[in-house]
């Protein structure tokens, strides 16, 4: 004959097991979401720029730079 304590213990174990499975499912969902977002970012970063330098353009070198706001 099964005692009440055994039934309660079994229910607690089952609930804990489902909680762990739920947590694993959330972790996989988060992982796949991150993979999808990183794939989108890689696609964006791999897109070539629309504006290209001329073939004979010289490299820009700035030794000192400043921004000035005048007559605003």
VEXVOTOR-343473 format. One line per field, with one value per residue (C-alpha): residue number from 1; residue in one letter; chain; z, x negated, y. Coordinates in Angstrom, 2 decimals, padded with zeros to 5 digits, m for minus. Layout:
k = (NUM,...)
r = (A,...)
c = (A,...)
c3 = (Z,...)
c1 = (X,...)
c2 = (Y,...)
This chain:
k = (1,2,3,4,5,6,7,8,9,10,11,12,13,14,15,16,17,18,19,20,21,22,23,24,25,26,27,28,29,30,31,32,33,34,35,36,37,38,39,40,41,42,43,44,45,46,47,48,49,50,51,52,53,54,55,56,57,58,59,60,61,62,63,64,65,66,67,68,69,70,71,72)
r = (X,X,X,X,X,X,X,X,X,X,X,X,X,X,X,X,X,X,X,X,X,X,X,X,X,X,X,X,X,X,X,X,X,X,X,X,X,X,X,X,X,X,X,X,X,X,X,X,X,X,X,X,X,X,X,X,X,X,X,X,X,X,X,X,X,X,X,X,X,X,X,X)
c = (A,A,A,A,A,A,A,A,A,A,A,A,A,A,A,A,A,A,A,A,A,A,A,A,A,A,A,A,A,A,A,A,A,A,A,A,A,A,A,A,A,A,A,A,A,A,A,A,A,A,A,A,A,A,A,A,A,A,A,A,A,A,A,A,A,A,A,A,A,A,A,A)
c3 = (000.00,m000.93,001.90,001.67,002.26,m000.77,m002.98,m001.81,m002.28,m005.79,m006.72,m005.42,m007.42,m010.57,m010.14,m009.65,m012.74,m014.83,m013.44,m014.57,m018.00,m018.30,m017.37,m019.98,m022.57,m021.69,m021.95,m025.42,m026.51,m025.34,m027.07,m030.40,m030.16,m029.66,m032.60,m034.84,m033.82,m034.37,m037.82,m038.68,m037.42,m039.49,m042.55,m041.89,m041.34,m044.52,m046.65,m048.87,m048.50,m051.16,m051.21,m052.48,m052.79,m056.20,m057.45,m057.19,m053.89,m051.30,m047.68,m045.33,m042.44,m039.71,m037.33,m035.20,m035.32,m033.73,m033.95,m033.73,m033.57,m034.74,m035.38,m034.39)
c1 = (000.00,m001.30,m001.48,m000.52,m004.12,m005.27,m002.62,m003.62,m007.32,m006.66,m004.71,m007.49,m010.09,m007.97,m007.42,m011.15,m011.89,m009.44,m010.94,m014.42,m013.11,m011.37,m014.65,m016.57,m013.93,m014.30,m018.09,m017.83,m015.37,m017.78,m020.69,m018.89,m017.72,m021.32,m022.49,m019.78,m020.64,m024.35,m023.66,m021.69,m024.55,m027.09,m024.88,m024.70,m028.46,m029.19,m027.06,m029.39,m029.36,m027.50,m030.10,m033.50,m036.80,m038.19,m040.81,m043.58,m042.45,m045.10,m044.71,m043.39,m045.69,m044.62,m047.38,m045.27,m041.55,m039.10,m035.41,m034.25,m030.70,m030.48,m027.53,m024.85)
c2 = (000.00,003.46,005.94,009.60,010.68,008.67,010.30,013.80,013.04,011.69,014.82,017.05,015.11,015.29,019.04,019.59,017.53,019.58,022.77,021.66,020.67,024.06,025.80,023.80,024.76,028.46,028.16,026.58,029.28,031.97,030.24,029.92,033.53,034.67,032.54,034.02,037.58,037.01,035.56,038.72,040.90,038.98,039.45,043.19,043.46,041.48,043.83,045.87,049.64,051.60,054.38,053.23,055.07,055.86,053.46,056.11,057.66,058.43,057.33,059.99,060.79,063.19,064.27,066.61,067.04,069.43,070.14,073.71,075.05,078.65,080.96,078.49)
